[in-house]
Amino acid sequence: MGVLTKALILISMVVCLTSVAHALSGQAIVSSPPYIPSTCYGSRYQGVMIAKQHISMLANGKACGRRYRVRCLSGTNKAIRHACTGNTVDVKVIGSCQKCGPNELVLSQEAFAKIANVNLGRVNINYEQI
């Protein structure tokens, strides 16, 4: 194996590990419509692939519009099989939630359905800013 091939393999491994290191763990909670008004955008419609974060994570509005890629890891009850769809979803932060924790994202019903069974209401996730 040539030096160039070895270097490319090493660079690829570092890039993959860096990507994994930036993922945060937490939980996603499903939210039903209506999604407006929102903390960040008032009455302006932002679509349905949206999320809310704990008020402390909103950083005085600096997090408005931040985008996350979210992946379901498992149901909160490990006995429930097939909680996750195996897909990821990209969401946009549109506001804050008062009753969620700093490691929780409140996802629209449509966004939650992309990654998990909506009837569960809450799942374990990894998410990263994109």
N, C-alpha and C positions, 0 to 999 in steps of 0.2 A: 504494500500500500504506500503510495507516494506521500511526500511531506504535505503537499497541497490538500490532498484528500483528508489526511489526519487533521490538518488545521481546520478544514471546513466542518468536520465532525465535531471537533472541540468547540468551535464557535456556536454550532447548532445546539449543543448540549447546554452551554451557558445561557443562550437566549431562552431555551425552554425552562430552565431552572429559575431564571429571573422572572418569567411570566408567572410561574406558580407561586413564587415568593410574594408577589404583590396581591394575591387573592386574599380576601378577608372572609372569615367564617361568621355566620350568624343565622338568623331565621327570617323567612319571608312570611308575611301575613296578608291574606287576601282582603281586598276592599271592594265593595259594590258601588256602582254609580249612584248618584252623580259625582263627577270628579271636579266640578267647578262650583264655587270659586276655590282658588288655591292660594296658598301663602305667597308664592312667587309670581303668579301671573294673573291674579284676580279672576276676572270673568273671561279671560282669553283662553280659548280651547287649545289644548296641547296634544290632542290625540288620546289614544288609549294605552299605549305602551309607556306607562308612567309609574312613578314611585314617589313615596314620601319617606323622609328620614326623621329621626329624633331631632328635636329643636336644637340640641347642642351640636349636632353634626351639620346643621344648615349654615353655620359660620356667618351669622348676620346677613344672610342672603347670598354669600359668595358661592354656595353650593347649588344655587338655583341654575337649572339647565345642565348640571353635571350628569354624565351618562355612565351607566354601569352595565356590565354584562353579568347576568345572574344564571347560576346553575343550581338545580336542586340536587342535594346529596342523599336525602332520605326523609321519610316522614318523622315527625317528632316521637311517634310511637314506633319503635323499630319492628314491632310485630306486623305492621301494615306493609304488605308487599305491593310493589308496583305503584308506589306513591309518586315517583318521578317519571317524566316522559322521556328523559334522556336528552332533551333539547336545552338550548340556552335561549335567553331573551335579553334584548337590549332595551333598557328603560331610561327615561329622562326624569330627573328629580324636579317635581313641580311644587313641593311644599314640605311642611313639617307635620309630624304627628306628636301629639302630647303624651299619649299613653304607651308608646313603644319604647323599647330600649335602644341604647346607642348602637348595638350590633344588629338591629332589626330594620328591615325595609318593608314598608307597606306597599304592596303591588296592586295595581288595578286588577280586576277580575280577569280581564283579557290577557294581561301579561302573566299572571299566576297560572292560567290555564295552559300556557305554552310550556311551562316547566313541570307542572304537578297537577294532581287531581284537586280541583277547586273545592270539592266537598271536605277535604282535610282541613282547610282554613289556615294551616301553619305547617311549614316544612323547614328543614335544615338546609342551608344554602352556602355556597361560596359566591362571592361577587368581587368584581374588580372594576376600577374606573377605566373607561375607554376614551 
